[in-house]
Amino acid sequence: MSWLQVTLSAAGRHSEELADACLAAGAISAVVRGASQTVEQVWEPAPGALNVWERAAIFGYWPMSEQNIEAVGELRSLLNDSGVIEDFSVEIVAEIDPAPGLAQPLADLTFGAGRLRLVPNSTPAADIDALEADGVAVLRLDPGLAFGSGLHPTTQLCLEFLSRTLRKGDRVLDYGCGSGVLALASLQLGAGAAVGVDYDPQALLASRNNADSNGVADRFVALAPDEWPTTGPGTEPFDLVMANILANPLIELAPRLQALLRPGGSLVLAGLLAEQASAVMAAYPHIEFTAPTEHDNRSDGVWVRLDGVRSAEDGA
């Protein structure tokens, strides 16, 4: 299938209205990026918030059709008249770029001394069969339009924890799930059920698609924070709660994440630097944390993972 990709350039303060304009014109997706962004600079915003850069690039995608060509032409006229945009370009592409303006290669990584293998969806079935025959849990992954290829250090810290610590039958919550990589890895490692939560509809779509391709859709639920279920997974406290987001959202979400974890259950937090660890841990008074686990490959800081156990009798 071919797609119309529209690329807009504008001041960052206009990025949200331009993304909305693309969606109103029928785009199936509108992605905002900092104009000079790299993978290291991409972060999930605080809950309910949108990142604002000084300069922004907005990428809109429409299925190729005569109707959508007309819709894009009308959008160009509307935006040119507005004086908001600096550039408007259109090209026909064979597929949607999972992270336009970024290089987000797919991972082929091993965790837990070989217990877990993360591979691209394009991996031949014979190779996957051979790995599974050796007792390796294999997760096939395509990030789609969401973040979570498994390449970022914070994701790797969490996958290493899962591959070494997860117990069969555990109920797992992945808060800020992106592509679903953590929730789905837990299911491949033997979790009984997993729930992925994200504010981004594209993340929920990508995680559901990845659950289907890995044959675990019957044990996985993806939902927005305001769609909490009244029956099924999520209605009882979890054995393991994971959140790989940012320090400030981790602090803001502390009451909710602690309440969703059963007494004696494990909490894993990532997406923060070493100097932020103390402030994040202080927001979780009912969690008995171990020493932070470090991943040092960042020039201006050290990524850390925080893991701990909710006190058996904390009154929360």
N, C-alpha and C positions, 0 to 999 in steps of 0.2 A: 504494500500500500504506500502511496506517495502522500507527502504532507506539504502544506504551505507553512514555511517558517518565517515569521515576521520578527525582525530585530529592531528595537527602538533604543535610541540613546537620549538621555535626559538627565537633568539634575536629580539627585537621589530623592529629594523631597517630593518629587512627582511620581515616584515609582509605583506607589500603591494605586493612584488614580489611573495610571496608564495600564497596569495589570488588569484592573477592573474594566477598563474600556475594551481591552482585548476579549475578556470573557463575555462582556455584554454583546460583542460583535460575533459571538459564536465560537470562539477558541475553546478547545477542549482542555487547554492548559496554558497558564501564563506564569513564567518563571522569572524572578528578579535576581540579578547578580550585581555585585559591585563591579564597576567598569574595569578595574585592574586586579580583580580577585584571583587568588590562588587557592588550592585545596586547603592549605593551612589556615586561610583567612575565612573560610566558610563555617558558620556556626548557626545552630538553631537559635532563633530569638527566644526571649522570655515568653512564658505562656500568654497567648493572645496578642503578642506584639510582632512588629515587622521590623527587620533590620533596615536602617536608612544609611546609605553611603553618600559621599559627596557627589560622585558620579555613578550612574546606574545604567545597566543594560537590561532591557525587558524582552524576553523571548516568548512569542505566542505561537501556538500550533493549531492549524485547522486541517481536517481531512481534505485531500485534493478533490475539488468539484467546481463546476461552473458557478454554483450559488455562493460558495465560499470565496472564489476569486472576486466576485462582485462585492461580497461583504468586506474583504480586505481592502479593496479599492475605496469603498465608502469610508472605512476607518482611516485610511491615509488622508483623504480629503478633510475629514473632521479634525484630525490631529494636526495637520499642516495649518489649518485655520486657527487652531488654538494657540499657536506660538509656544507650546510647551516642549515639543520634541526638537532635538538637534539633528536627528537622522532617522530615516524610516527605510528599511531595506526588506525585500522579499526574495526568498529563494525556495525552490522545490527540493525537498530532501527525501531520501528513501526511507528513513526511519527517524523517530524522535530521539534527539540527543538526551541521554539521561541526566546530563549536567551541562547545559550549554555554556560555553565560555570557560569550561574547566576540563582538566584531564582527570577522569575518574575511572581508571582501568579496573577490570574485574580481578578479584583476588583468586589465588590458588595457594592456600596457606594451611598449615598443620598446627594443631594445638593439643595441649595435654599429653605430650610425649607420644603423639600419634593417635590419640583417641578420637579426635575430631578433625575432619578435613573439609575446608571450604573451597568449593570449585565453581567455575562459571557454568551457567546453564548449557553452554555449548560442549561441555565435556562428553566424550563418547560414552554410551551406556555400558559398553564392555569394560571401560576403565572404572566406572563407578561400581559395577558388579564385582570386579576384582577387589576393590577396596573394602566393600561391604563383606565379602567373603573372608577377609582378614580381620573382621571385627571392628572396622573403622566406621564411625558415624559420619555420613557424608551429607553436607548441606549444599545443594545447588542454589545459586543466587544470581538474580538479576535485579539491581537496585531500581530499575524503572526510573520514574521521575523523583524518587526519594533518595535521601542520603543513606548510606550504609552498605558500602561494598566490602567492608571487613578490613580495609587497608589502613584506616586511621589508628594511631596508637591506643586511643581510649577504647575503641571497639575491641582491639586485640587483647587489652587487659581484661575486659569482661569475658571474652571468649575463653581465655586461659582459665579464668575462675570457673566458668561453667564446665569446661572439659575435665577439670580436676576435682570438682566439688559436688556437682549436681547429683542428687539421689533419684533413683528411678521412682516414678510416681509423683514427684514433686509438682505442685501447682505454682506456676511462674507468672509474674507480671513484668512486662517490659514497657516502662513508661517513657514515651518519646521514642517509639519503636522504629521510625523511619522505614527502611525496607523490610523490617521484621527479623533482621539477622539474629538478634539475641534470643528472641522468643522461639524462633524456628530451630535454632541450634539446640536449644534446651529440649525441644520435642524430639529431635533426632537422637539426642543423648539419653532419652528415656523418660522425660517429664510426662506426667499424666495429662496435663492441660496447660495451655498458655494463653494469656490475654495480652494483646498489643494495643497501646493507647497512643494517639497522636492527634495534634490539632490540624494537620495537613491532610486533606482528602486524598492527595496523590500518594502520600505515605501509606494510608490505609489500603488504597487500591493495590500498590506495589506489594505490600505485605500479604494481602489475600492471594494475589497471583503467585507469589513465592510459596505460600503454603500449599496451593494446589499443585505446583510443579514438584513439590517434595512429598506429596502424598500424606500431608498431616492436617489438611483443612478440617477434618472432623474433630480435631482436638485444639483448634486455634480460633480465637475470636479477635477481630480488630475493630476498634471503636474509638470515637471521639470522647473527650473527657465528660461531655454532657450527655453521653449516651449510655451511662452505666447500666448494666443489665439488672433485672429483678429476679431472673432465674438463670441457672447454669453457672459456668465459670465466672468468677468475679463477685459472686454473692457471699462467699466465705473468705476469711483472711487467707493470704497466700503463704506458701512455704518459703518462697524466694521472690523478692522485689528488686528489680534492677532499673536504674535510671542513668542513662549515658547522655547527659544534656549539658548544662552549664552551671557554674557555681551559684549564681543568683537564683535561677529557677529551682535548683536543688534546695536552697534555703527556704524559698517561698512555699515549696511543695512539702516541706518536712512534716507538718501535721497530717496531711493526707497520706503520704507514703508510709509513715509509721502506723497509721490506723489500718492500712490495708495489709499489714504484715502480722502474721500470727505470733503470739509469744513463743520464743524459741526459734523463730524463723530467721532467715538470713537476708540482709540488706546489702546491695552492691551499688555504689555510686561512682560515676566517672564523668569525664568531661571537664575536669578541673586541674589546675596546676598545684604544685606542692605548697606554695605560699597561701593558697586558698583553703587548704585542707582543714585547718583549725576552725575557721569560721563555719564551714559546712558541718563539721562534726558537732560543734556547739549547738546547732539547730536541731539535733536529734538526741535529746536527753535520755530517751529510753533505749538507745542502741549502745551496746558494748562493742566498740570498734577495736580492731587489731591495728598494728602499725600500717600506715599507707604503703601500698605497693607501687613502685615507680617504673616508668618507662621513659628513659632519657634519650630522646632523639630530636629534641626541639631546641633551637639555638638560644631562645630567650626564656627557657623555663623547663621544668620537668613535669610531665603528665603523671597523675597519680590515680590509683583506684582505692576507694575506701570500702571496706567490707566489715560487717559486724553482725551481731545477733541481738534481736529484741529481747529485753529482759523478760523472764518468765512471769514476773509479777511487777508490772510497772504502773498499773492503774490507768493506762491510756485507753 
